[in-house]
């Protein structure tokens, strides 16, 4: 009878609806540890993903050619190659795939290379299930239309020159990762603006952005300014003070002219990056930190390392990704865009 849905018809509708949902959450795990793959596949299947596994590069490429996966979890070291080969093959087939690299602490440079090739992020082994699910958020499904705010585009000049386009691509590429960043460039090239763009494109955009000019901090007060102090920690400390790192907790801190920090402060900052904790000066209670660090300099930190004024281990911790900001004289095509922006800005005052 017209207008009546039979049980068979309803079952068919449910089947196609389920198929459509699964197609939007197809995930391929590529790792040569069979037991690990099985455990991870079971966990992700229970959380709504349609999961397949592969243990070799050739096997992964074969599956990519047969099935359209929306998500990839890639280990780097594989028996017949590495995960970056799989990532490159996937991007050639369908550019919107969301890839995450699974790595160890010693593979950070590899993780950076993967991000440059188009991976969304990296996760340190052993895998934290909650972190993994957050990275594989449904809101991040490739191809899904998400309302974007214009907060970044209205505050910054992007430019149309080849150098500016490349710079903006790097900003968007690194923003949604948790990698520490060093921004290098001459004075006046807008390093703080770059840092703000990274923050505003990131998942921390609704949290604090704290900018600290290390060049203006005296050697005696730099530690107190960054880490805070307890009452009576030193002469003049008549009350406790919260440091900039703690004030920016949950968000992003931008350390401009980081090469000016004293060696003692560098040691404490290294601990913050490694352990995500800090202790205020004169205190004995640790403060847990969830913070992203972006540093900037117009000096050559490698030369500072050779001179012994900057710690090499801190440099490598900060330099998980480097952005070099070209001066305006090298991108003359952008000149009028800057003129128009500043004219408009001054006319609205």
Secondary structure, 3 states (H helix, E strand, C coil): CCCCCCHHHHHHHHHHHHHHHHHCCEEEEECCCHHHHHHHHHHHHHCCCEEEEECCHHHHHHHHHHCCCCEEEEECEECCEEHHHHHHHHHHHCCCCEEEEEECHHHHHHHHHHHHCCCCEEEECCCCHHHHHHHCCHHHCCCCCCCCCCCCCCCCCCCCCHHHHHHHHHHHHHHCCCCCEEEECCCCCCHHHHHHHHHHHCCCCCCCEEEEEHHHCCCCCHHHHHHEECCCCCCCCCCCEECHHHHCCCCEEEEECHHHCCHHHHHHHHHHHHHCEEECECCCCEEECCCEEEEEECCCHHHHHHHCCCCHHHHHHHCCEEEECCCHHHCHHHHHHHHHHHHHHHHCC
